[in-house]
Amino acid sequence: MFCAERYSDCNNPEIMFYTREYRCLGQWMEGDVTYTYTERRDQATYECFAVEVVDGDEMFIMEGGVNC
C-alpha cells in the first residue's frame, strides 16, 4: 500500500486537507528515475508517479497522471 498526504499551507504543515491511498500495481527504473503505477483506492482510477532521489535525504516525487 502506498499512501500520500497533501498540505496546502507550508507554514502550518500539521494542517492536512486530505489523504489518499494507492495500491501499487507495478514499479520499474529507467536511469535514475523510479516509476510506480498505482490504483487510486478512493476513485478507482490509475496514476503514475516518478521519483528521483537527489541525495540520501531528498527526493522529488512527480505525479505523472494515468500514463507513465
C-alpha positions as CSV (number, residue, x, y, z in Angstrom):
1,M,0.0,0.0,0.0
2,F,1.2,3.5,-0.9
3,C,-0.2,6.5,1.0
4,A,0.1,10.2,0.2
5,E,-0.7,13.2,2.2
6,R,-1.1,16.7,0.8
7,Y,-0.8,20.0,2.5
8,S,-1.7,23.4,1.2
9,D,-0.1,25.6,3.9
10,C,3.7,25.4,4.0
11,N,3.8,27.4,7.2
12,N,1.5,25.1,9.1
13,P,2.3,21.5,7.8
14,E,0.1,20.0,10.6
15,I,-2.9,21.2,8.7
16,M,-3.8,18.4,6.4
17,F,-6.6,18.7,3.8
18,Y,-6.8,15.2,2.5
19,T,-5.1,11.8,2.5
20,R,-5.0,9.4,-0.5
21,E,-4.4,5.7,-0.5
22,Y,-3.0,3.8,-3.5
23,R,-2.4,0.2,-4.4
24,C,0.9,-0.4,-6.1
25,L,0.4,-2.3,-9.4
26,G,4.0,-2.1,-10.8
27,Q,7.3,-0.4,-10.3
28,W,10.4,-0.1,-12.5
29,M,13.5,2.1,-13.0
30,E,14.7,4.0,-16.1
31,G,18.0,5.6,-15.4
32,D,17.8,7.4,-12.1
33,V,14.0,7.6,-12.1
34,T,11.8,5.1,-10.4
35,Y,8.2,4.8,-11.8
36,T,5.3,3.5,-9.8
37,Y,2.0,2.6,-11.4
38,T,-0.9,2.7,-8.9
39,E,-4.6,2.3,-8.5
40,R,-6.2,5.1,-6.5
41,R,-8.4,3.4,-4.0
42,D,-10.9,6.1,-3.3
43,Q,-11.8,6.8,-7.0
44,A,-10.9,3.5,-8.8
45,T,-8.6,5.4,-11.2
46,Y,-4.9,4.8,-12.0
47,E,-2.0,7.2,-11.5
48,C,1.7,7.0,-12.3
49,F,4.4,8.5,-10.0
50,A,8.0,9.3,-11.0
51,V,10.6,9.5,-8.1
52,E,14.1,10.8,-8.4
53,V,16.5,10.6,-5.4
54,V,18.6,13.8,-5.3
55,D,20.7,12.6,-2.4
56,G,20.3,10.4,0.6
57,D,18.0,12.9,2.3
58,E,16.0,14.4,-0.5
59,M,13.8,13.1,-3.4
60,F,11.4,14.6,-5.9
61,I,8.0,12.9,-6.4
62,M,6.1,13.8,-9.5
63,E,2.6,12.8,-10.3
64,G,2.5,11.7,-14.0
65,G,-1.2,11.2,-14.5
66,V,-2.6,8.0,-15.9
67,N,0.2,7.3,-18.3
68,C,3.8,6.5,-17.3
